[in-house]
């Protein structure tokens, strides 16, 4: 069951600030506040999904393609893509 008070939901609602990299109607991408590597970004769906399995089962085709597109855009923006 989706918890509307999870940290990512709070970030999406703007209750917790983030250093935004990219945003569109389907996703929000931002830098991790506790990076594990030099560059550590998160790309999260704006939909109410509990994990990637839940997302892959319930998300619309537009949400899924939007996430994939966003990951590519973010990778280029932060310099971790071969095309960066």
C-alpha positions in Angstrom: 0.0 0.0 0.0 1.3 3.4 -1.0 2.2 5.7 2.0 1.3 9.3 1.1 3.7 10.4 3.9 6.9 8.7 2.5 9.9 10.9 1.9 9.5 10.9 -1.9 5.8 11.9 -1.7 6.9 14.8 0.5 9.6 15.8 -2.0 7.0 15.7 -4.8 4.6 17.9 -2.8 7.4 20.4 -2.1 7.3 19.8 1.6 11.0 18.7 1.6 13.3 20.7 -0.7 15.4 19.0 -3.3 18.1 20.1 -5.8 16.1 19.5 -9.0 17.7 18.3 -12.2 14.6 17.7 -14.3 10.8 17.6 -14.0 7.9 16.9 -16.3 4.4 15.6 -15.9 5.6 12.0 -15.1 8.8 12.3 -13.1 11.0 14.4 -10.8 14.8 14.0 -10.9 17.0 15.4 -8.2 20.4 14.9 -6.6 20.6 12.6 -3.6 21.2 14.4 -0.3 23.6 11.6 0.8 25.4 10.7 -2.4 27.1 7.3 -2.6 29.3 8.4 -5.5 30.5 11.7 -7.0 27.3 11.9 -9.0 24.2 10.4 -7.5 20.7 11.3 -8.8 17.3 9.9 -8.3 14.5 9.8 -10.9 11.1 9.1 -9.4 7.7 8.7 -10.8 5.0 11.2 -9.8 2.5 8.3 -9.6 1.7 6.5 -6.4 3.7 3.4 -6.7 5.4 1.5 -3.9 8.3 0.1 -5.9 9.5 -0.6 -9.4 7.5 -3.8 -9.6 4.3 -2.0 -8.7 5.2 0.7 -11.3 5.9 -1.8 -14.1 2.6 -3.6 -13.4 0.3 -0.5 -12.9 1.8 2.4 -14.8 0.4 3.6 -18.1 2.5 3.3 -21.3 3.0 7.0 -21.2 4.3 6.9 -17.6 6.7 4.1 -18.5 8.0 5.8 -21.6 8.2 9.1 -19.7 10.4 7.5 -17.1 12.7 6.0 -19.7 12.9 9.3 -21.5 13.6 11.2 -18.3 16.4 8.8 -17.3 18.1 9.5 -20.6 17.7 13.3 -20.3 19.0 13.3 -16.7 22.0 11.1 -17.6 23.0 13.6 -20.3 22.4 16.6 -18.0 24.6 15.2 -15.2 27.3 13.9 -17.5 27.0 10.2 -17.1 25.8 9.5 -20.7 28.1 8.6 -23.6 26.4 11.5 -25.4 27.0 14.0 -22.6 
